[in-house]
Amino acid sequence: MHGITIVGGGIAGLALAATLDSGRFHVTVHEQRNTLPTVETSLAMWPEAQQALATVGILPEIQAAGSAFEAMALRDVSGKAWFRAEVAGVIGVSRADLLRLLDAAVPETVARVFGAVTSLPGPGLVVGADGVHSVVRRERWGPRSLERLSPYLALRGIIDEPVPVDEGGEYWGRGELFGIAPASRQRTYWYASYRSDLGPGGVDVAAALDLTRRRFSGKAPGIGRVLAGAAPEATLAQRIWTVPALRRYTRDGTVLVGDAAHGMTPNLGRGACEALVDSVVLAGLLNSRPLPEALRAYNKRRVVRSQALRVASSAMTRLVLAESAQPLRDRILSVAGRLDRST
Ligand SMILES: Cc1cc2nc3c(=O)[nH]c(=O)nc-3n(C[C@H](O)[C@H](O)[C@H](O)COP(=O)(O)OP(=O)(O)OC[C@H]3O[C@@H](n4cnc5c(N)ncnc54)[C@H](O)[C@@H]3O)c2cc1C
């Protein structure tokens, strides 16, 4: 049997371990965390990701644990809606539920090693599923592939109250974003982003929450209500990092999946979805083709699409968090919203 070593037991690593043919490969997963994350956040799962979850065999459980997105409003920070749109086919799922279900789908034959990997393990194929700060990418792709720090801070969390229909959606201000969406079990998922010097590592969550309350004070009533209910122990705060453009995801016995390959800004809500698709595509190819051919086909199927999403996400971030261009953006959105309502 061929050996496959997966560095990182997050979304990408677990999905790969769950779908590789255990009769064909001896699979080992290295994960630095001993436990699953305790702070709950929500991830939007688009239809392609749901197909990947069906291949893993956990789509019914995800559908039962998650909540369907039904409508989405785009608003200014006072709460006035520019647009309201129906959203079909997207499920919001708690990251903790997703990781738990992926973890349970990994066969017993997969070896688990807990602890941080600091240099490339081997022999056999090494998969970098170790996220935006990937050791595998750094070791094989070198210093030009190092992750880049964006100027933006992101906070997110879940509060225990349902979101009123007329307060859900995304609020875009001058260099600031606030999001309110339904979460499973009648709760509310919220997120916020803006420029900040906090961090970059180990952001103090209470300080970040304080800063966010001050920043959004006096804005839409829905934002105030959500922030009043947010607690530091139920909030994550981190600076956003991204990965520079890569032309190939394979190099000298290694292959990258998920954020290790294409870590992007979160504004399209696609990073975890693409991580799932990478892993299911890679496993399908490795299970059915000789190794060199499988890796060539993986590059062909995944690089252009995921790099295009990486670029589109960063364009979206510039639009959502626009500063000097914000008045013009808002005028265009306001006119477009009026035209949309009149047709
Ligand atoms: C604010 C925010 C909101 C987001 N919202 C969405 C959304 O709505 N929808 C969506 O699709 N995506 C979203 N994303 C993106 C999504 O979180 C990531 O794309 C996804 O987590 C990538 O999964 P991954 O498995 O590739 O990497 P990670 O989730 O980073 O997992 C990497 C794993 O590797 C482990 N690891 C790292 N280094 C080592 C090492 N040296 N040794 C051993 N183990 C190691 C880590 O502990 C971790 O478990 C969002 C991201 C942010 C920041």
The ligand as a Tripos MOL2 file, in Angstrom:
@<TRIPOS>MOLECULE
LIG
   53    58     1     0     0
SMALL
NO_CHARGES

@<TRIPOS>ATOM
      1 C1        -14.0930   35.2430    9.5510 C.3       1 LIG1
      2 C2        -14.1370   34.0600    8.6150 C.ar      1 LIG1
      3 C3        -15.3610   33.6330    8.0790 C.ar      1 LIG1
      4 C4        -15.4190   32.5690    7.1740 C.ar      1 LIG1
      5 N1        -16.6190   32.1600    6.6640 N.ar      1 LIG1
      6 C5        -16.6610   31.1580    5.7490 C.ar      1 LIG1
      7 C6        -17.9110   30.7150    5.1890 C.ar      1 LIG1
      8 O1        -18.9930   31.2120    5.5270 O.2       1 LIG1
      9 N2        -17.8910   29.7100    4.2640 N.ar      1 LIG1
     10 C7        -16.7230   29.1440    3.8660 C.ar      1 LIG1
     11 O2        -16.7430   28.2660    2.9860 O.2       1 LIG1
     12 N3        -15.5300   29.5230    4.3970 N.ar      1 LIG1
     13 C8        -15.4650   30.5130    5.3200 C.ar      1 LIG1
     14 N4        -14.2790   30.8750    5.8800 N.ar      1 LIG1
     15 C9        -13.0370   30.2090    5.4300 C.3       1 LIG1
     16 C10       -12.8010   28.8800    6.1500 C.3       1 LIG1
     17 O3        -12.7680   29.0610    7.5390 O.3       1 LIG1
     18 C11       -11.4660   28.2760    5.6960 C.3       1 LIG1
     19 O4        -11.3510   28.3690    4.3090 O.3       1 LIG1
     20 C12       -11.3950   26.7990    6.1110 C.3       1 LIG1
     21 O5        -11.3210   26.7130    7.5120 O.3       1 LIG1
     22 C13       -10.1860   26.1330    5.4840 C.3       1 LIG1
     23 O6        -10.1130   24.8200    5.9340 O.3       1 LIG1
     24 P1         -8.6760   24.0800    5.9470 P.3       1 LIG1
     25 O7         -8.9290   22.7330    6.4810 O.co2     1 LIG1
     26 O8         -8.0260   24.2340    4.6210 O.co2     1 LIG1
     27 O9         -7.7900   24.9400    6.9460 O.3       1 LIG1
     28 P2         -7.9750   25.1500    8.5150 P.3       1 LIG1
     29 O10        -9.4120   25.2570    8.8770 O.co2     1 LIG1
     30 O11        -7.0750   26.2800    8.8740 O.co2     1 LIG1
     31 O12        -7.4190   23.8070    9.1460 O.3       1 LIG1
     32 C14        -6.0440   23.5440    9.1820 C.3       1 LIG1
     33 C15        -5.8110   22.4810   10.2600 C.3       1 LIG1
     34 O13        -4.4230   22.1580   10.2770 O.3       1 LIG1
     35 C16        -3.9510   22.1590   11.6110 C.3       1 LIG1
     36 N5         -2.5290   22.5360   11.5290 N.ar      1 LIG1
     37 C17        -2.0200   23.7010   11.0930 C.ar      1 LIG1
     38 N6         -0.6880   23.6670   11.1140 N.ar      1 LIG1
     39 C18        -0.3520   22.4400   11.5930 C.ar      1 LIG1
     40 C19         0.8970   21.7960   11.8380 C.ar      1 LIG1
     41 N7          2.0480   22.4190   11.6200 N.pl3     1 LIG1
     42 N8          0.8860   20.5330   12.3310 N.ar      1 LIG1
     43 C20        -0.2930   19.8820   12.5520 C.ar      1 LIG1
     44 N9         -1.5020   20.4460   12.3220 N.ar      1 LIG1
     45 C21        -1.5230   21.6990   11.8450 C.ar      1 LIG1
     46 C22        -4.8080   23.2050   12.3250 C.3       1 LIG1
     47 O14        -4.8420   22.9920   13.7220 O.3       1 LIG1
     48 C23        -6.1620   22.9840   11.6710 C.3       1 LIG1
     49 O15        -6.9070   21.9960   12.3280 O.3       1 LIG1
     50 C24       -14.2090   31.9200    6.7930 C.ar      1 LIG1
     51 C25       -12.9800   32.3330    7.3440 C.ar      1 LIG1
     52 C26       -12.9390   33.3900    8.2470 C.ar      1 LIG1
     53 C27       -11.5930   33.8130    8.8200 C.3       1 LIG1
@<TRIPOS>BOND
     1     1     2 1
     2     2     3 ar
     3     2    52 ar
     4     3     4 ar
     5     4     5 ar
     6     4    50 ar
     7     5     6 ar
     8     6     7 ar
     9     6    13 1
    10     7     8 2
    11     7     9 ar
    12     9    10 ar
    13    10    11 2
    14    10    12 ar
    15    12    13 ar
    16    13    14 ar
    17    14    15 1
    18    14    50 ar
    19    15    16 1
    20    16    17 1
    21    16    18 1
    22    18    19 1
    23    18    20 1
    24    20    21 1
    25    20    22 1
    26    22    23 1
    27    23    24 1
    28    24    25 2
    29    24    26 1
    30    24    27 1
    31    27    28 1
    32    28    29 2
    33    28    30 1
    34    28    31 1
    35    31    32 1
    36    32    33 1
    37    33    34 1
    38    33    48 1
    39    34    35 1
    40    35    36 1
    41    35    46 1
    42    36    37 ar
    43    36    45 ar
    44    37    38 ar
    45    38    39 ar
    46    39    40 ar
    47    39    45 ar
    48    40    41 1
    49    40    42 ar
    50    42    43 ar
    51    43    44 ar
    52    44    45 ar
    53    46    47 1
    54    46    48 1
    55    48    49 1
    56    50    51 ar
    57    51    52 ar
    58    52    53 1
@<TRIPOS>SUBSTRUCTURE
     1 LIG1         1 GROUP 0 **** ****
